[in-house]
Amino acid sequence: QIVQSYEGTSSVSEAATIKSSKGTLVVEKQKFSPNLTIAIARIER
């Protein structure tokens, strides 16, 4: 909800990871308290 209010979407972690790396998602979104999510992608060169 916090990200939704600032970014207009709640799917920032995975979407930003894939878009910025132009690669393959390796680790799906992981949630950590209180307000942290991460996703990991392999960068295509």
C-alpha positions as CSV (number, residue, x, y, z in Angstrom):
1,Q,0.0,0.0,0.0
2,I,2.9,2.4,0.7
3,V,4.5,1.7,-2.6
4,Q,1.2,2.0,-4.4
5,S,0.6,5.4,-2.9
6,Y,4.0,6.7,-4.1
7,E,4.6,4.8,-7.3
8,G,1.1,4.1,-8.6
9,T,1.7,0.4,-8.6
10,S,2.3,-2.3,-6.0
11,S,4.5,-4.4,-8.2
12,V,7.7,-2.3,-8.1
13,S,10.3,-4.8,-6.9
14,E,10.0,-7.5,-9.6
15,A,9.0,-5.2,-12.4
16,A,11.9,-2.8,-11.7
17,T,14.3,-5.6,-11.4
18,I,13.4,-7.2,-14.7
19,K,13.2,-3.9,-16.6
20,S,16.5,-2.4,-15.3
21,S,18.5,-5.6,-15.8
22,K,16.9,-6.6,-19.2
23,G,17.5,-10.1,-17.9
24,T,15.9,-13.0,-16.2
25,L,14.3,-13.0,-12.8
26,V,16.4,-15.3,-10.6
27,V,14.8,-14.8,-7.2
28,E,11.1,-13.8,-7.0
29,K,10.1,-11.0,-4.7
30,Q,10.9,-11.6,-1.0
31,K,9.3,-9.6,1.7
32,F,11.0,-8.4,4.9
33,S,9.6,-6.5,7.8
34,P,8.6,-3.8,8.0
35,N,8.6,-2.3,4.5
36,L,11.3,-4.0,2.4
37,T,11.0,-6.2,-0.7
38,I,13.7,-7.4,-3.0
39,A,14.0,-9.3,-6.2
40,I,17.1,-10.5,-8.0
41,A,17.7,-10.8,-11.8
42,R,20.6,-12.0,-13.9
43,I,21.9,-9.2,-16.2
44,E,22.1,-10.1,-19.8
45,R,25.3,-8.8,-21.5
